[in-house]
Amino acid sequence: MKFYTITLQDILNALKHQWKCILISTLIFGLLGLGGGWFYAGRGAAESGGSAEALAPVDFTSIPYTQEYYYDCFQLISDSYNKLGEYLILILNSAAPDKEQTEALKTLSTEIDIFNRTVLLPLQQTVEQPGAIYAPPEFLDALVEQYTCLLGTVQMDLIAAETAAETIRQTSAIRLDDILPDNTAPASTAASSDAYLEILRTLHPSYFEDKTATAVSSCTLLLTQAAQYGNLLKGQAAYEKILNRLVQEPGQFRSESLQIAQQLETAAQNLNSLLAKGSQLANDIAESAHINIAFCESPQQNVYRAYGITGINTSFSAQYQFTHSHRASSVGEAFALIALFCALTGFCIGVFLAVYREVKAVSTKNK
């Protein structure tokens, strides 16, 4: 294998003596580039990149058909509404829309606000009205049984709270009358059981010093039970109202439940129209800004309590991701790029060959 020592002077001499080699190589590859550009320019062209992931429409088929079906449907509408608002705010603050797109966003925001005031808020007030209950009519018997059990439980707890309050009043060592107005149940005050205990500790320090920890714990338990008296009365009244409606007015219950179902369907259709407009506008803005917008949803489970029923409600928190894309590439730009690339490749190869021939000629001459 032969090795040649190349100096700067050799390179300059190659450019001076072997320029025809460089020119021929550049022309050959340039012609290849012109041909390749003519043939492949159409394939090399590309539309501008950029898109925004569309928001999922409201679809009640994904919700389990249970006694809480209508409430879960409303929660889905509420979550989708909140997600749409967050999405548009994100687009407005991060995607740099132009003046026309900004005006379109404001117009859509106005439509969303009208939907909230005229549809969503009235529906929320109806669904969350105290003492009202809505469910698919086929669950009527199950609801009657369920709320009968709940009423029985709260009545037993109410007896325990009344007993605890009476025990506290009759205990000579703890004079509750010293800290409560006449004929006032403990639960009618705003103080918690801890506050009661602290007041009793101040009024009767000897009781807490002399008695054992078990006695203090028992006192705390009595205070806690007594403090539930007011809430238990409210629960009893609510359950009695619901049971009376379910048992005495089953026809009205069915009618109102079907009305709620129709309102939910109408709200879902209106919201889906807004979701489609928002998704299309977001996609237009993303295309013009050459960015890609995507989001992934992470489920979050929340414990809720409605009408004495405790359950787990699953909501979804969206996390948005922005990535930059590219602008459009025309056929002419693709042709020029291919031709230029080939010409530069030919020039580089020509320089290499010129230097090689020059160094080889000088080495042969020196021998």
N, C-alpha and C positions, 0 to 999 in steps of 0.2 A: 504494500500500500504506500502510495506516494503522499508526502506532506509538503505543502508549500507555505512559505512565510509571506504573509500579505501585509504590506505597509500602506500608509495613506497615499503615498506617491503612486503605488500600483493602482489604487482605485482611481486616482485622477487620470493616470495614463490610460486606464481602461475606458473611461468616459471620453477621452480624446481620440483614441485609436479604434475602439470597438463600438462606436456610436451606432453603426449600422445594425449591429446585432441587437442592441437595445431597441432601436426603432422597429426592426422587423418583428421582434417578439411582442412589442406593445401593439403593433398593428394587427398581428395575427389574433391575439387574445381580444383586442378591441372588436374585431370583426365577429369573433365568436360571441362576444358580449352583446353585440347588436342583434345577432341572430337569436341568441338565447332570450334577450329582452323582448324581442318581437313575439317569440313563441310562448314565453312564460309570464309576460307582464300581467296578463289577465288573471293568472293564478296567484300572482304575488300581491295583487291588490286586496285590501281588507277594509271592511267597514269599521267605523269607530267603535271602540270597546266601551262598555259601561252599561250597567243594568242595576235595578233595584228589585230585591225579592218581594213578591206580592204578599200582602197580608191575607191570611186564611179567612175565608168567609165564615159567618156564624152558621154552624151546622148542628142542629139538635139531635141528629141521629147518633152522635158520639156520647150522648148523656144517658146514663142508666135510667131505665123507666121504673122509678120508685115513688114513694110517697112524697119525696122532696123534689120531684121532677121539675115542677114549675119554678121552684126557687133556684135550682141548679141552672135552668134555662136563663133565668134573669141574670144570674151571676156570670154566665158565659157572655151574654150581651154586654154587661157592664165591663168585663175584662177586655173584650174586643174594642169597646168604645175608648177605654183608657189607652190601649195599645195604639190605636189610630192617632190619638192626640200626641202621644210620645213620639211616634214615628214622624209626624209632620214637623214637630218642633226640632227633632234631630236633623231632618232634611234642611230646614230653614237655617239652622245654625252651622251646619257642617259641610253642606254640599255647594254653597255659594251660588244659589240660583240667580238668574238674571232678573231684570225688572219685571218683565212679563210673567215669568214663573212665580215671582214673589207675589204679584197681584193675584195669580191663580190660587196660590196657597192661602192668601187672606180670604178670598171668596169661599174656598172650601171650608176654612175654619169657621166662617159665619154660618154656613150650612150645618156644620157639626154642632155649633152652639144652639141653633134653632132646634135641631133634633134632641139635644139634651133637655132644653126647656119645655118643649111641647110633647115629647114622647117618653124620654127616659126617666126624668124626675117624677112626672105623674105616675108612671108605672111603678117606680120604686116606692112612692108613698102608699100606693094601693097594696103592694106585696108586703110591705113592712108595717102595715097598720096594726096597732095592738088589738089582740083578740080575733083577728081575721086569719083564716087558714084556707089555702087553696091546694088542691091535689087532684090528680086524675080521678074521676068519679068511681072507678072500679076499686079504689082503695078506701071507700067510705067505711065499710065494716071494720077494716083493720085499724083505721083511725079512731073509731069509737072505742074499740078495745084498748088501744094504746093510751088514749087520754083518760079513760076510766082508771087505768092502772096509775097513771101519773097523778090524777086527782087523789086517789087513795094514798099514794106515797106522801104527797104534800100535806094531806090532812093528818097523817101520822106524825110528820115532822112538826106540824103546827101544834099538836097536842104536847109534843116534847118541849117546844119552845115556851108554851104557856106554863107548863109544869116547872121549867127551869126559872122562869121569871117569878113565879109564885114562891118557889123555894128560896130564891135570893131575898125576896121581900120578907119572908118569915124567919130568916136566919138572924138571930139577935146579934151575932158578932159582926154581921155585915148589914148595916142599915142603908139599904138602897134609897129609902125615902129622903135621906140626907142630901142626896145629889140629884134626885129626879123630882119633877113637879108632881103634884097629886094626880093619881089616876093616869099616869103616863107609863106606857110599856117601854121597856128598855129599847126596843127597836125603833121607837118613834123619834129618838134622838139621832143626831148625825154622828155621834161618837162611836168608835169601834170598841170591840171588847177589850183591846189593849188599853184604850183610854179609860174605860170603866175600871179596869184593874189598877191603873196608876192612881186614879182618884181614891179608890178604896184603900190603896196602900198608904195614901196620905192621911185619910180620915181615921183609919184603924191600923196604925203601924204595929201595935202589939199582936194583932191577929197573925200578921205575916211573920213576925219574929218568933212567936211561940209555936205556931203550927208547923207541921212537917211539909216537905215539898209536895207530898201527895195531896194534902189539903189545898194547897195553893193551885195545884194542877186541876183539881176538881172544881175549884172556884172559877178558874179560867174557862173550863169546859161549859159550866153553867152560863157564864156570861156570853160565851160564843153562841150557844143555843138560843138564849134569850134575844140576842141581837139580830137573829134571823126572823124574828116574829113578823116584822113589817113586810119583808120580801115574801115570806110564805103566804101572808094574806093576799098580796097582789097575785101570786101564782095561783092560789086557790080560786080567786075571782076570774082570772083569765081562763083557767081550765074549765070552770063551770060555764063560762060564756061560750067557749068552743064546743063543749059537749052539748049544750043546749041547742046550738046551731046545727050540729051534726045529727042529733037525734030528733029534734022537733021540726027542723026545716031542711031536710035532706034535698028537697027539690031546689031550694034556693042555693044550697051549697053546690049542687051540680051545675046550676045555671051560671053562677058567678065564677066557678072554676073554668068552665068552658069559655067564658068571656075573657078571663085572664089568658087562657091558651091562645085565643085569637089575637089579643093585644101583643102577646109575645111574638107570634108569627109576623104580625105587621111591623113590630119594632125590628125584628131580625131582617126583614126584607129591606126596610129603609136603611138600616145600618150597613147591610151588604152593598147597597148602592154607593154609600159613602166610602166604604172600604175599597171598592173597585176604582172609584175616582182617585182616592188617595194613592193607591198602588200605581195607577197609570201615570199620575203626575210625578210621583217619586221616580219612576222609571225614566220618564222624559228628562227630568233634571239630572239623573245619574248619567244618561247618555250624553247630554251636552257637556257635563263636567268631566266625562271620561273616568268615572269611578264605578266600582262595584260595591253594592250595599247588600249585605246578607245579615241574617240574625238567627240565633239558635235560642230555643226556649228551654229554660230549666224549671221543672215542676217544683212548686212550693205547697206544702200541706198546712192548712190553717184549721184550727179547731173552732167550730161555731156552735152556738146554742140558740135555737129558735123554738119558741113555744114549748120549752121544757125538753126538747130533743137535742141531744148533743151528738155532733157528727164531725167528720173531717171533710173539709172542702179543699180541692186541689186547684190552685191557680198557677199561672205560668209567667215567669219573669223573662223578658226578652233581652238578649245581649247582642248589640249591633256591632258589625265589623265593616270597616271601610278598607278597600284596596284600590290602588290606582290602576287605570287601564291605559289605553292608547287612543290617539285620534285616528281619523280615517286615512287610509293610504290609497291614492288613485292609481290608475293604470299607468299614467305618465311617470309618476314617482317610482313605481316599481320598475319600469323600463330603464329609467335613468340610473337607478341603483344597481341593477344587474350589469348594465353596460360599463358603469364606472368601476364596479368591483372587478370585472374581467380585465379592463384596461390596466388597472393598478397591479393586478396579478401578473399580467404580461410584462409590465415595466420592471417589477421586482425580479422576475425570472430572467429578463434580459440583462439587468445589471449583474446578476449572479454569473450568468454565462460570460458576460464581457470581462469581468474580473478574472474568472477562471482562465479564459483564453489568454488574457494579457499576462498573468502570472506564469502560465505554462510556457508561453513564448519567450518570456525573459529567462526562465529556468533553462530552456533548451539552448538559447543563445549563449548563456554563460558556460555551458558545458563545452 
